[in-house]
Amino acid sequence: MPSTWIVIRIDGCHFHSFSKDHEFVKPNDERALNLMNSCAVAVVTEFQDIVFSYGVSDECSFVLKKDSQLYQRRESDIASAIVSFFTSMYVMKWKYFFPRKELKYTPFFDGRAVCYPSSQILRDYLAWRQVDCHINNQYNTCFWELVKSGKSEREAQNVLKGTQTLEKMELLKQFGISDYNKLPVMFRQGSSAYWEKEDISLVEEKGAASNGKCQKKVILEHCNIIEPSFWNSHSNILGEKLDIL
């Protein structure tokens, strides 16, 4: 569909088993998350029509610019190219993030393409993924604290069944986590990667800046993408500023 935002979302397949077999730390393994982030940055760098990516756990969403003509906008070609490149990066980079742990078997990811007709709907999608990150992280943190305290996984599920945010906050306090917001921001907000222009100067032998140029680089941040302030301060991503009431 022309003049729409194409989003390629990739998800790990059978990643529960993969993380268990490779003994990932629960609820969040910083090494595994940083590996995913490194792969996401590699994808954004390789496919320069991608203007933004958002990742959490074993999933990542890649946003292509609205007028992208990558693979003539063919859904299957774009999705397969991005998911295969991401997977190959995951395998290649594994040893840098898990130097003492052998990759027992290769992971695999699925990928799908979705078109969003407006910037607002695209932002709503990304906000939904970040809200989901928060909900899942809060639940998983409670769940694994209960398991560490001696409860079975089924018992932990039963304790958490039907609980609301405030109840989970109180439960975390019992395990010494008095302020949920002090947990690592990557765990709570996920990871965003995007292009940003950087001013560089060519310096003469005397040390005086003689010329100024701009180059693009990929930035990785763990930030709030739900609020309009992020998109206004990075208006180059979607090419627009938002009205803030």
Biotite code that builds the C-alpha atoms (Angstrom):
import biotite.structure as struc

atoms = struc.array([
    struc.Atom([0.000, 0.000, 0.000], chain_id="A", res_id=1, res_name="MET", atom_name="CA", element="C"),
    struc.Atom([1.606, 3.303, -1.072], chain_id="A", res_id=2, res_name="PRO", atom_name="CA", element="C"),
    struc.Atom([2.177, 6.286, 1.250], chain_id="A", res_id=3, res_name="SER", atom_name="CA", element="C"),
    struc.Atom([1.843, 4.282, 4.445], chain_id="A", res_id=4, res_name="THR", atom_name="CA", element="C"),
    struc.Atom([4.228, 3.442, 7.246], chain_id="A", res_id=5, res_name="TRP", atom_name="CA", element="C"),
    struc.Atom([5.483, -0.120, 6.854], chain_id="A", res_id=6, res_name="ILE", atom_name="CA", element="C"),
    struc.Atom([6.358, -1.840, 10.116], chain_id="A", res_id=7, res_name="VAL", atom_name="CA", element="C"),
    struc.Atom([8.209, -5.133, 10.165], chain_id="A", res_id=8, res_name="ILE", atom_name="CA", element="C"),
    struc.Atom([7.753, -6.848, 13.507], chain_id="A", res_id=9, res_name="ARG", atom_name="CA", element="C"),
    struc.Atom([9.950, -9.814, 14.328], chain_id="A", res_id=10, res_name="ILE", atom_name="CA", element="C"),
    struc.Atom([9.427, -12.210, 17.223], chain_id="A", res_id=11, res_name="ASP", atom_name="CA", element="C"),
    struc.Atom([11.501, -15.047, 18.575], chain_id="A", res_id=12, res_name="GLY", atom_name="CA", element="C"),
    struc.Atom([10.029, -18.484, 17.897], chain_id="A", res_id=13, res_name="CYS", atom_name="CA", element="C"),
    struc.Atom([9.979, -20.892, 20.858], chain_id="A", res_id=14, res_name="HIS", atom_name="CA", element="C"),
    struc.Atom([12.131, -18.407, 22.735], chain_id="A", res_id=15, res_name="PHE", atom_name="CA", element="C"),
    struc.Atom([10.887, -19.662, 26.088], chain_id="A", res_id=16, res_name="HIS", atom_name="CA", element="C"),
    struc.Atom([12.680, -22.935, 25.404], chain_id="A", res_id=17, res_name="SER", atom_name="CA", element="C"),
    struc.Atom([15.671, -21.166, 23.856], chain_id="A", res_id=18, res_name="PHE", atom_name="CA", element="C"),
    struc.Atom([16.151, -18.927, 26.896], chain_id="A", res_id=19, res_name="SER", atom_name="CA", element="C"),
    struc.Atom([15.773, -21.883, 29.250], chain_id="A", res_id=20, res_name="LYS", atom_name="CA", element="C"),
    struc.Atom([18.248, -24.049, 27.330], chain_id="A", res_id=21, res_name="ASP", atom_name="CA", element="C"),
    struc.Atom([20.788, -21.205, 27.351], chain_id="A", res_id=22, res_name="HIS", atom_name="CA", element="C"),
    struc.Atom([20.136, -20.372, 31.009], chain_id="A", res_id=23, res_name="GLU", atom_name="CA", element="C"),
    struc.Atom([19.056, -16.766, 30.598], chain_id="A", res_id=24, res_name="PHE", atom_name="CA", element="C"),
    struc.Atom([18.777, -14.819, 33.834], chain_id="A", res_id=25, res_name="VAL", atom_name="CA", element="C"),
    struc.Atom([15.144, -14.253, 34.848], chain_id="A", res_id=26, res_name="LYS", atom_name="CA", element="C"),
    struc.Atom([13.194, -12.020, 34.570], chain_id="A", res_id=27, res_name="PRO", atom_name="CA", element="C"),
    struc.Atom([15.622, -10.045, 32.399], chain_id="A", res_id=28, res_name="ASN", atom_name="CA", element="C"),
    struc.Atom([18.994, -11.107, 31.065], chain_id="A", res_id=29, res_name="ASP", atom_name="CA", element="C"),
    struc.Atom([20.888, -7.916, 30.295], chain_id="A", res_id=30, res_name="GLU", atom_name="CA", element="C"),
    struc.Atom([23.270, -9.777, 27.993], chain_id="A", res_id=31, res_name="ARG", atom_name="CA", element="C"),
    struc.Atom([20.419, -11.156, 25.913], chain_id="A", res_id=32, res_name="ALA", atom_name="CA", element="C"),
    struc.Atom([18.714, -7.771, 25.703], chain_id="A", res_id=33, res_name="LEU", atom_name="CA", element="C"),
    struc.Atom([21.937, -6.066, 24.664], chain_id="A", res_id=34, res_name="ASN", atom_name="CA", element="C"),
    struc.Atom([22.428, -8.734, 22.005], chain_id="A", res_id=35, res_name="LEU", atom_name="CA", element="C"),
    struc.Atom([18.952, -8.004, 20.638], chain_id="A", res_id=36, res_name="MET", atom_name="CA", element="C"),
    struc.Atom([19.750, -4.282, 20.701], chain_id="A", res_id=37, res_name="ASN", atom_name="CA", element="C"),
    struc.Atom([23.009, -4.796, 18.840], chain_id="A", res_id=38, res_name="SER", atom_name="CA", element="C"),
    struc.Atom([21.189, -6.795, 16.176], chain_id="A", res_id=39, res_name="CYS", atom_name="CA", element="C"),
    struc.Atom([18.524, -4.090, 15.877], chain_id="A", res_id=40, res_name="ALA", atom_name="CA", element="C"),
    struc.Atom([21.162, -1.396, 15.381], chain_id="A", res_id=41, res_name="VAL", atom_name="CA", element="C"),
    struc.Atom([22.816, -3.569, 12.731], chain_id="A", res_id=42, res_name="ALA", atom_name="CA", element="C"),
    struc.Atom([19.493, -3.910, 10.895], chain_id="A", res_id=43, res_name="VAL", atom_name="CA", element="C"),
    struc.Atom([18.808, -0.158, 10.996], chain_id="A", res_id=44, res_name="VAL", atom_name="CA", element="C"),
    struc.Atom([22.327, 0.500, 9.727], chain_id="A", res_id=45, res_name="THR", atom_name="CA", element="C"),
    struc.Atom([22.015, -2.047, 6.919], chain_id="A", res_id=46, res_name="GLU", atom_name="CA", element="C"),
    struc.Atom([18.524, -1.039, 5.744], chain_id="A", res_id=47, res_name="PHE", atom_name="CA", element="C"),
    struc.Atom([18.718, 2.729, 5.751], chain_id="A", res_id=48, res_name="GLN", atom_name="CA", element="C"),
    struc.Atom([15.049, 3.142, 4.845], chain_id="A", res_id=49, res_name="ASP", atom_name="CA", element="C"),
    struc.Atom([14.339, 2.136, 8.442], chain_id="A", res_id=50, res_name="ILE", atom_name="CA", element="C"),
    struc.Atom([13.838, 5.298, 10.484], chain_id="A", res_id=51, res_name="VAL", atom_name="CA", element="C"),
    struc.Atom([13.031, 3.785, 13.874], chain_id="A", res_id=52, res_name="PHE", atom_name="CA", element="C"),
    struc.Atom([13.032, 0.514, 15.755], chain_id="A", res_id=53, res_name="SER", atom_name="CA", element="C"),
    struc.Atom([11.593, -0.471, 19.099], chain_id="A", res_id=54, res_name="TYR", atom_name="CA", element="C"),
    struc.Atom([12.564, -3.658, 20.869], chain_id="A", res_id=55, res_name="GLY", atom_name="CA", element="C"),
    struc.Atom([11.625, -5.488, 24.037], chain_id="A", res_id=56, res_name="VAL", atom_name="CA", element="C"),
    struc.Atom([12.383, -9.032, 25.158], chain_id="A", res_id=57, res_name="SER", atom_name="CA", element="C"),
    struc.Atom([12.576, -11.192, 22.010], chain_id="A", res_id=58, res_name="ASP", atom_name="CA", element="C"),
    struc.Atom([10.646, -8.880, 19.701], chain_id="A", res_id=59, res_name="GLU", atom_name="CA", element="C"),
    struc.Atom([11.559, -5.850, 17.634], chain_id="A", res_id=60, res_name="CYS", atom_name="CA", element="C"),
    struc.Atom([9.539, -3.547, 15.369], chain_id="A", res_id=61, res_name="SER", atom_name="CA", element="C"),
    struc.Atom([11.216, -1.751, 12.474], chain_id="A", res_id=62, res_name="PHE", atom_name="CA", element="C"),
    struc.Atom([9.556, 1.318, 10.936], chain_id="A", res_id=63, res_name="VAL", atom_name="CA", element="C"),
    struc.Atom([10.327, 2.130, 7.305], chain_id="A", res_id=64, res_name="LEU", atom_name="CA", element="C"),
    struc.Atom([10.006, 5.681, 6.066], chain_id="A", res_id=65, res_name="LYS", atom_name="CA", element="C"),
    struc.Atom([6.649, 6.475, 4.554], chain_id="A", res_id=66, res_name="LYS", atom_name="CA", element="C"),
    struc.Atom([7.903, 6.825, 0.981], chain_id="A", res_id=67, res_name="ASP", atom_name="CA", element="C"),
    struc.Atom([10.239, 3.829, 1.123], chain_id="A", res_id=68, res_name="SER", atom_name="CA", element="C"),
    struc.Atom([10.614, 1.869, -2.105], chain_id="A", res_id=69, res_name="GLN", atom_name="CA", element="C"),
    struc.Atom([12.645, -0.921, -0.535], chain_id="A", res_id=70, res_name="LEU", atom_name="CA", element="C"),
    struc.Atom([12.052, -4.065, -2.622], chain_id="A", res_id=71, res_name="TYR", atom_name="CA", element="C"),
    struc.Atom([9.305, -2.132, -4.405], chain_id="A", res_id=72, res_name="GLN", atom_name="CA", element="C"),
    struc.Atom([7.364, -2.318, -1.113], chain_id="A", res_id=73, res_name="ARG", atom_name="CA", element="C"),
    struc.Atom([6.787, -6.061, -1.520], chain_id="A", res_id=74, res_name="ARG", atom_name="CA", element="C"),
    struc.Atom([5.744, -7.342, 1.893], chain_id="A", res_id=75, res_name="GLU", atom_name="CA", element="C"),
    struc.Atom([7.299, -10.796, 1.672], chain_id="A", res_id=76, res_name="SER", atom_name="CA", element="C"),
    struc.Atom([10.627, -9.514, 0.354], chain_id="A", res_id=77, res_name="ASP", atom_name="CA", element="C"),
    struc.Atom([11.004, -6.830, 3.022], chain_id="A", res_id=78, res_name="ILE", atom_name="CA", element="C"),
    struc.Atom([9.999, -9.100, 5.895], chain_id="A", res_id=79, res_name="ALA", atom_name="CA", element="C"),
    struc.Atom([12.179, -12.013, 4.816], chain_id="A", res_id=80, res_name="SER", atom_name="CA", element="C"),
    struc.Atom([15.226, -9.805, 4.209], chain_id="A", res_id=81, res_name="ALA", atom_name="CA", element="C"),
    struc.Atom([15.008, -8.091, 7.591], chain_id="A", res_id=82, res_name="ILE", atom_name="CA", element="C"),
    struc.Atom([14.244, -11.194, 9.648], chain_id="A", res_id=83, res_name="VAL", atom_name="CA", element="C"),
    struc.Atom([16.984, -13.239, 7.975], chain_id="A", res_id=84, res_name="SER", atom_name="CA", element="C"),
    struc.Atom([19.551, -10.451, 8.462], chain_id="A", res_id=85, res_name="PHE", atom_name="CA", element="C"),
    struc.Atom([18.525, -10.053, 12.103], chain_id="A", res_id=86, res_name="PHE", atom_name="CA", element="C"),
    struc.Atom([18.842, -13.794, 12.725], chain_id="A", res_id=87, res_name="THR", atom_name="CA", element="C"),
    struc.Atom([22.263, -13.977, 11.107], chain_id="A", res_id=88, res_name="SER", atom_name="CA", element="C"),
    struc.Atom([23.435, -11.050, 13.245], chain_id="A", res_id=89, res_name="MET", atom_name="CA", element="C"),
    struc.Atom([22.141, -12.785, 16.377], chain_id="A", res_id=90, res_name="TYR", atom_name="CA", element="C"),
    struc.Atom([24.208, -15.876, 15.625], chain_id="A", res_id=91, res_name="VAL", atom_name="CA", element="C"),
    struc.Atom([27.316, -13.898, 14.646], chain_id="A", res_id=92, res_name="MET", atom_name="CA", element="C"),
    struc.Atom([27.195, -11.596, 17.676], chain_id="A", res_id=93, res_name="LYS", atom_name="CA", element="C"),
    struc.Atom([26.340, -14.249, 20.255], chain_id="A", res_id=94, res_name="TRP", atom_name="CA", element="C"),
    struc.Atom([29.961, -14.841, 21.281], chain_id="A", res_id=95, res_name="LYS", atom_name="CA", element="C"),
    struc.Atom([30.482, -11.166, 22.110], chain_id="A", res_id=96, res_name="TYR", atom_name="CA", element="C"),
    struc.Atom([27.624, -11.098, 24.610], chain_id="A", res_id=97, res_name="PHE", atom_name="CA", element="C"),
    struc.Atom([27.931, -14.674, 25.882], chain_id="A", res_id=98, res_name="PHE", atom_name="CA", element="C"),
    struc.Atom([31.676, -15.334, 25.643], chain_id="A", res_id=99, res_name="PRO", atom_name="CA", element="C"),
    struc.Atom([31.547, -18.227, 28.111], chain_id="A", res_id=100, res_name="ARG", atom_name="CA", element="C"),
    struc.Atom([28.350, -19.817, 26.841], chain_id="A", res_id=101, res_name="LYS", atom_name="CA", element="C"),
    struc.Atom([28.201, -21.902, 23.685], chain_id="A", res_id=102, res_name="GLU", atom_name="CA", element="C"),
    struc.Atom([25.286, -21.369, 21.325], chain_id="A", res_id=103, res_name="LEU", atom_name="CA", element="C"),
    struc.Atom([23.705, -24.825, 21.489], chain_id="A", res_id=104, res_name="LYS", atom_name="CA", element="C"),
    struc.Atom([21.514, -24.328, 18.439], chain_id="A", res_id=105, res_name="TYR", atom_name="CA", element="C"),
    struc.Atom([20.486, -21.455, 16.236], chain_id="A", res_id=106, res_name="THR", atom_name="CA", element="C"),
    struc.Atom([17.454, -19.398, 17.202], chain_id="A", res_id=107, res_name="PRO", atom_name="CA", element="C"),
    struc.Atom([14.880, -18.384, 14.663], chain_id="A", res_id=108, res_name="PHE", atom_name="CA", element="C"),
    struc.Atom([12.482, -15.496, 14.365], chain_id="A", res_id=109, res_name="PHE", atom_name="CA", element="C"),
    struc.Atom([9.285, -14.913, 12.449], chain_id="A", res_id=110, res_name="ASP", atom_name="CA", element="C"),
    struc.Atom([8.483, -11.635, 10.735], chain_id="A", res_id=111, res_name="GLY", atom_name="CA", element="C"),
    struc.Atom([5.370, -9.902, 9.503], chain_id="A", res_id=112, res_name="ARG", atom_name="CA", element="C"),
    struc.Atom([4.636, -6.632, 7.753], chain_id="A", res_id=113, res_name="ALA", atom_name="CA", element="C"),
    struc.Atom([1.845, -4.247, 8.727], chain_id="A", res_id=114, res_name="VAL", atom_name="CA", element="C"),
    struc.Atom([0.965, -0.923, 7.088], chain_id="A", res_id=115, res_name="CYS", atom_name="CA", element="C"),
    struc.Atom([-0.133, 2.041, 9.208], chain_id="A", res_id=116, res_name="TYR", atom_name="CA", element="C"),
    struc.Atom([-1.907, 4.815, 7.286], chain_id="A", res_id=117, res_name="PRO", atom_name="CA", element="C"),
    struc.Atom([-1.028, 7.740, 9.554], chain_id="A", res_id=118, res_name="SER", atom_name="CA", element="C"),
    struc.Atom([1.700, 8.868, 11.915], chain_id="A", res_id=119, res_name="SER", atom_name="CA", element="C"),
    struc.Atom([-0.791, 8.959, 14.782], chain_id="A", res_id=120, res_name="GLN", atom_name="CA", element="C"),
    struc.Atom([-1.751, 5.320, 14.309], chain_id="A", res_id=121, res_name="ILE", atom_name="CA", element="C"),
    struc.Atom([1.919, 4.391, 14.017], chain_id="A", res_id=122, res_name="LEU", atom_name="CA", element="C"),
    struc.Atom([2.694, 6.174, 17.303], chain_id="A", res_id=123, res_name="ARG", atom_name="CA", element="C"),
    struc.Atom([-0.276, 4.438, 18.913], chain_id="A", res_id=124, res_name="ASP", atom_name="CA", element="C"),
    struc.Atom([1.168, 1.097, 17.850], chain_id="A", res_id=125, res_name="TYR", atom_name="CA", element="C"),
    struc.Atom([4.599, 1.919, 19.275], chain_id="A", res_id=126, res_name="LEU", atom_name="CA", element="C"),
    struc.Atom([3.028, 3.249, 22.487], chain_id="A", res_id=127, res_name="ALA", atom_name="CA", element="C"),
    struc.Atom([1.089, -0.006, 22.819], chain_id="A", res_id=128, res_name="TRP", atom_name="CA", element="C"),
    struc.Atom([4.298, -2.003, 22.562], chain_id="A", res_id=129, res_name="ARG", atom_name="CA", element="C"),
    struc.Atom([5.920, 0.127, 25.276], chain_id="A", res_id=130, res_name="GLN", atom_name="CA", element="C"),
    struc.Atom([2.905, -0.194, 27.558], chain_id="A", res_id=131, res_name="VAL", atom_name="CA", element="C"),
    struc.Atom([3.085, -3.943, 27.002], chain_id="A", res_id=132, res_name="ASP", atom_name="CA", element="C"),
    struc.Atom([6.771, -3.833, 27.948], chain_id="A", res_id=133, res_name="CYS", atom_name="CA", element="C"),
    struc.Atom([5.915, -2.213, 31.284], chain_id="A", res_id=134, res_name="HIS", atom_name="CA", element="C"),
    struc.Atom([3.049, -4.613, 32.031], chain_id="A", res_id=135, res_name="ILE", atom_name="CA", element="C"),
    struc.Atom([5.092, -7.696, 31.198], chain_id="A", res_id=136, res_name="ASN", atom_name="CA", element="C"),
    struc.Atom([8.149, -6.502, 33.101], chain_id="A", res_id=137, res_name="ASN", atom_name="CA", element="C"),
    struc.Atom([6.163, -5.755, 36.215], chain_id="A", res_id=138, res_name="GLN", atom_name="CA", element="C"),
    struc.Atom([4.432, -9.137, 36.073], chain_id="A", res_id=139, res_name="TYR", atom_name="CA", element="C"),
    struc.Atom([7.617, -11.065, 35.309], chain_id="A", res_id=140, res_name="ASN", atom_name="CA", element="C"),
    struc.Atom([9.564, -9.314, 38.066], chain_id="A", res_id=141, res_name="THR", atom_name="CA", element="C"),
    struc.Atom([6.891, -10.304, 40.588], chain_id="A", res_id=142, res_name="CYS", atom_name="CA", element="C"),
    struc.Atom([6.645, -13.814, 39.165], chain_id="A", res_id=143, res_name="PHE", atom_name="CA", element="C"),
    struc.Atom([10.338, -14.614, 39.393], chain_id="A", res_id=144, res_name="TRP", atom_name="CA", element="C"),
    struc.Atom([10.691, -13.050, 42.839], chain_id="A", res_id=145, res_name="GLU", atom_name="CA", element="C"),
    struc.Atom([7.951, -15.419, 43.999], chain_id="A", res_id=146, res_name="LEU", atom_name="CA", element="C"),
    struc.Atom([9.714, -18.379, 42.373], chain_id="A", res_id=147, res_name="VAL", atom_name="CA", element="C"),
    struc.Atom([13.025, -17.389, 43.974], chain_id="A", res_id=148, res_name="LYS", atom_name="CA", element="C"),
    struc.Atom([11.250, -17.259, 47.343], chain_id="A", res_id=149, res_name="SER", atom_name="CA", element="C"),
    struc.Atom([10.366, -20.946, 47.017], chain_id="A", res_id=150, res_name="GLY", atom_name="CA", element="C"),
    struc.Atom([7.019, -21.028, 45.232], chain_id="A", res_id=151, res_name="LYS", atom_name="CA", element="C"),
    struc.Atom([6.465, -23.212, 42.187], chain_id="A", res_id=152, res_name="SER", atom_name="CA", element="C"),
    struc.Atom([5.739, -21.509, 38.880], chain_id="A", res_id=153, res_name="GLU", atom_name="CA", element="C"),
    struc.Atom([2.093, -22.580, 39.124], chain_id="A", res_id=154, res_name="ARG", atom_name="CA", element="C"),
    struc.Atom([1.821, -21.197, 42.652], chain_id="A", res_id=155, res_name="GLU", atom_name="CA", element="C"),
    struc.Atom([3.379, -17.913, 41.508], chain_id="A", res_id=156, res_name="ALA", atom_name="CA", element="C"),
    struc.Atom([0.836, -17.676, 38.693], chain_id="A", res_id=157, res_name="GLN", atom_name="CA", element="C"),
    struc.Atom([-2.008, -18.227, 41.143], chain_id="A", res_id=158, res_name="ASN", atom_name="CA", element="C"),
    struc.Atom([-0.699, -15.518, 43.488], chain_id="A", res_id=159, res_name="VAL", atom_name="CA", element="C"),
    struc.Atom([-0.560, -12.997, 40.635], chain_id="A", res_id=160, res_name="LEU", atom_name="CA", element="C"),
    struc.Atom([-3.848, -13.971, 39.007], chain_id="A", res_id=161, res_name="LYS", atom_name="CA", element="C"),
    struc.Atom([-6.161, -10.955, 38.883], chain_id="A", res_id=162, res_name="GLY", atom_name="CA", element="C"),
    struc.Atom([-3.732, -8.573, 40.600], chain_id="A", res_id=163, res_name="THR", atom_name="CA", element="C"),
    struc.Atom([-3.590, -4.926, 39.566], chain_id="A", res_id=164, res_name="GLN", atom_name="CA", element="C"),
    struc.Atom([-0.603, -2.598, 39.288], chain_id="A", res_id=165, res_name="THR", atom_name="CA", element="C"),
    struc.Atom([-0.754, -1.304, 42.876], chain_id="A", res_id=166, res_name="LEU", atom_name="CA", element="C"),
    struc.Atom([-0.995, -4.827, 44.248], chain_id="A", res_id=167, res_name="GLU", atom_name="CA", element="C"),
    struc.Atom([2.084, -5.849, 42.284], chain_id="A", res_id=168, res_name="LYS", atom_name="CA", element="C"),
    struc.Atom([3.914, -2.776, 43.572], chain_id="A", res_id=169, res_name="MET", atom_name="CA", element="C"),
    struc.Atom([3.121, -3.806, 47.152], chain_id="A", res_id=170, res_name="GLU", atom_name="CA", element="C"),
    struc.Atom([4.269, -7.340, 46.425], chain_id="A", res_id=171, res_name="LEU", atom_name="CA", element="C"),
    struc.Atom([7.578, -6.076, 45.073], chain_id="A", res_id=172, res_name="LEU", atom_name="CA", element="C"),
    struc.Atom([8.125, -4.089, 48.275], chain_id="A", res_id=173, res_name="LYS", atom_name="CA", element="C"),
    struc.Atom([7.965, -7.364, 50.184], chain_id="A", res_id=174, res_name="GLN", atom_name="CA", element="C"),
    struc.Atom([10.955, -8.516, 48.160], chain_id="A", res_id=175, res_name="PHE", atom_name="CA", element="C"),
    struc.Atom([12.963, -5.368, 48.803], chain_id="A", res_id=176, res_name="GLY", atom_name="CA", element="C"),
    struc.Atom([12.052, -3.546, 45.592], chain_id="A", res_id=177, res_name="ILE", atom_name="CA", element="C"),
    struc.Atom([10.623, -0.395, 47.153], chain_id="A", res_id=178, res_name="SER", atom_name="CA", element="C"),
    struc.Atom([10.632, 1.672, 43.966], chain_id="A", res_id=179, res_name="ASP", atom_name="CA", element="C"),
    struc.Atom([9.770, -0.064, 40.702], chain_id="A", res_id=180, res_name="TYR", atom_name="CA", element="C"),
    struc.Atom([10.984, 2.977, 38.768], chain_id="A", res_id=181, res_name="ASN", atom_name="CA", element="C"),
    struc.Atom([14.522, 2.367, 40.001], chain_id="A", res_id=182, res_name="LYS", atom_name="CA", element="C"),
    struc.Atom([14.744, -0.901, 38.079], chain_id="A", res_id=183, res_name="LEU", atom_name="CA", element="C"),
    struc.Atom([16.960, -0.581, 34.979], chain_id="A", res_id=184, res_name="PRO", atom_name="CA", element="C"),
    struc.Atom([15.232, 1.635, 32.444], chain_id="A", res_id=185, res_name="VAL", atom_name="CA", element="C"),
    struc.Atom([15.901, -0.849, 29.631], chain_id="A", res_id=186, res_name="MET", atom_name="CA", element="C"),
    struc.Atom([13.779, -3.411, 31.463], chain_id="A", res_id=187, res_name="PHE", atom_name="CA", element="C"),
    struc.Atom([10.916, -0.958, 32.016], chain_id="A", res_id=188, res_name="ARG", atom_name="CA", element="C"),
    struc.Atom([10.865, 0.972, 28.741], chain_id="A", res_id=189, res_name="GLN", atom_name="CA", element="C"),
    struc.Atom([12.505, -1.212, 26.126], chain_id="A", res_id=190, res_name="GLY", atom_name="CA", element="C"),
    struc.Atom([14.999, 0.010, 23.544], chain_id="A", res_id=191, res_name="SER", atom_name="CA", element="C"),
    struc.Atom([14.648, 2.513, 20.706], chain_id="A", res_id=192, res_name="SER", atom_name="CA", element="C"),
    struc.Atom([17.069, 2.924, 17.809], chain_id="A", res_id=193, res_name="ALA", atom_name="CA", element="C"),
    struc.Atom([16.930, 5.719, 15.266], chain_id="A", res_id=194, res_name="TYR", atom_name="CA", element="C"),
    struc.Atom([19.046, 7.858, 12.978], chain_id="A", res_id=195, res_name="TRP", atom_name="CA", element="C"),
    struc.Atom([20.383, 11.162, 14.220], chain_id="A", res_id=196, res_name="GLU", atom_name="CA", element="C"),
    struc.Atom([22.479, 13.750, 12.435], chain_id="A", res_id=197, res_name="LYS", atom_name="CA", element="C"),
    struc.Atom([25.817, 14.508, 14.009], chain_id="A", res_id=198, res_name="GLU", atom_name="CA", element="C"),
    struc.Atom([27.862, 17.626, 13.302], chain_id="A", res_id=199, res_name="ASP", atom_name="CA", element="C"),
    struc.Atom([31.479, 16.904, 12.555], chain_id="A", res_id=200, res_name="ILE", atom_name="CA", element="C"),
    struc.Atom([34.307, 19.315, 11.863], chain_id="A", res_id=201, res_name="SER", atom_name="CA", element="C"),
    struc.Atom([37.306, 18.916, 9.640], chain_id="A", res_id=202, res_name="LEU", atom_name="CA", element="C"),
    struc.Atom([40.203, 20.298, 11.606], chain_id="A", res_id=203, res_name="VAL", atom_name="CA", element="C"),
    struc.Atom([43.200, 21.948, 9.989], chain_id="A", res_id=204, res_name="GLU", atom_name="CA", element="C"),
    struc.Atom([46.738, 21.315, 11.137], chain_id="A", res_id=205, res_name="GLU", atom_name="CA", element="C"),
    struc.Atom([46.621, 24.489, 13.241], chain_id="A", res_id=206, res_name="LYS", atom_name="CA", element="C"),
    struc.Atom([43.728, 23.056, 15.192], chain_id="A", res_id=207, res_name="GLY", atom_name="CA", element="C"),
    struc.Atom([41.058, 25.461, 13.972], chain_id="A", res_id=208, res_name="ALA", atom_name="CA", element="C"),
    struc.Atom([37.796, 24.061, 12.703], chain_id="A", res_id=209, res_name="ALA", atom_name="CA", element="C"),
    struc.Atom([37.703, 24.915, 9.033], chain_id="A", res_id=210, res_name="SER", atom_name="CA", element="C"),
    struc.Atom([34.673, 23.152, 7.759], chain_id="A", res_id=211, res_name="ASN", atom_name="CA", element="C"),
    struc.Atom([31.491, 21.653, 9.110], chain_id="A", res_id=212, res_name="GLY", atom_name="CA", element="C"),
    struc.Atom([29.691, 18.579, 7.849], chain_id="A", res_id=213, res_name="LYS", atom_name="CA", element="C"),
    struc.Atom([26.868, 16.387, 9.033], chain_id="A", res_id=214, res_name="CYS", atom_name="CA", element="C"),
    struc.Atom([26.790, 12.648, 9.160], chain_id="A", res_id=215, res_name="GLN", atom_name="CA", element="C"),
    struc.Atom([24.134, 10.221, 10.313], chain_id="A", res_id=216, res_name="LYS", atom_name="CA", element="C"),
    struc.Atom([24.590, 7.694, 13.055], chain_id="A", res_id=217, res_name="LYS", atom_name="CA", element="C"),
    struc.Atom([22.272, 5.249, 14.775], chain_id="A", res_id=218, res_name="VAL", atom_name="CA", element="C"),
    struc.Atom([21.389, 6.144, 18.363], chain_id="A", res_id=219, res_name="ILE", atom_name="CA", element="C"),
    struc.Atom([20.197, 3.559, 20.890], chain_id="A", res_id=220, res_name="LEU", atom_name="CA", element="C"),
    struc.Atom([18.152, 4.858, 23.821], chain_id="A", res_id=221, res_name="GLU", atom_name="CA", element="C"),
    struc.Atom([15.831, 3.594, 26.534], chain_id="A", res_id=222, res_name="HIS", atom_name="CA", element="C"),
    struc.Atom([13.247, 6.355, 26.662], chain_id="A", res_id=223, res_name="CYS", atom_name="CA", element="C"),
    struc.Atom([9.573, 7.176, 26.924], chain_id="A", res_id=224, res_name="ASN", atom_name="CA", element="C"),
    struc.Atom([8.117, 7.069, 23.405], chain_id="A", res_id=225, res_name="ILE", atom_name="CA", element="C"),
    struc.Atom([4.520, 7.331, 24.580], chain_id="A", res_id=226, res_name="ILE", atom_name="CA", element="C"),
    struc.Atom([4.674, 11.050, 25.322], chain_id="A", res_id=227, res_name="GLU", atom_name="CA", element="C"),
    struc.Atom([4.648, 13.551, 22.413], chain_id="A", res_id=228, res_name="PRO", atom_name="CA", element="C"),
    struc.Atom([7.780, 15.215, 23.786], chain_id="A", res_id=229, res_name="SER", atom_name="CA", element="C"),
    struc.Atom([9.998, 12.451, 22.392], chain_id="A", res_id=230, res_name="PHE", atom_name="CA", element="C"),
    struc.Atom([8.611, 12.810, 18.880], chain_id="A", res_id=231, res_name="TRP", atom_name="CA", element="C"),
    struc.Atom([8.797, 16.602, 19.006], chain_id="A", res_id=232, res_name="ASN", atom_name="CA", element="C"),
    struc.Atom([12.424, 16.559, 20.067], chain_id="A", res_id=233, res_name="SER", atom_name="CA", element="C"),
    struc.Atom([13.175, 14.026, 17.314], chain_id="A", res_id=234, res_name="HIS", atom_name="CA", element="C"),
    struc.Atom([10.889, 15.373, 14.608], chain_id="A", res_id=235, res_name="SER", atom_name="CA", element="C"),
    struc.Atom([13.259, 14.147, 11.906], chain_id="A", res_id=236, res_name="ASN", atom_name="CA", element="C"),
    struc.Atom([12.166, 10.547, 12.567], chain_id="A", res_id=237, res_name="ILE", atom_name="CA", element="C"),
    struc.Atom([8.613, 10.962, 11.292], chain_id="A", res_id=238, res_name="LEU", atom_name="CA", element="C"),
    struc.Atom([9.161, 14.318, 9.654], chain_id="A", res_id=239, res_name="GLY", atom_name="CA", element="C"),
    struc.Atom([6.654, 16.233, 11.752], chain_id="A", res_id=240, res_name="GLU", atom_name="CA", element="C"),
    struc.Atom([6.063, 17.973, 15.056], chain_id="A", res_id=241, res_name="LYS", atom_name="CA", element="C"),
    struc.Atom([3.082, 17.213, 17.257], chain_id="A", res_id=242, res_name="LEU", atom_name="CA", element="C"),
    struc.Atom([0.660, 19.592, 18.886], chain_id="A", res_id=243, res_name="ASP", atom_name="CA", element="C"),
    struc.Atom([0.975, 19.446, 22.672], chain_id="A", res_id=244, res_name="ILE", atom_name="CA", element="C"),
    struc.Atom([-2.062, 20.644, 24.587], chain_id="A", res_id=245, res_name="LEU", atom_name="CA", element="C"),
])
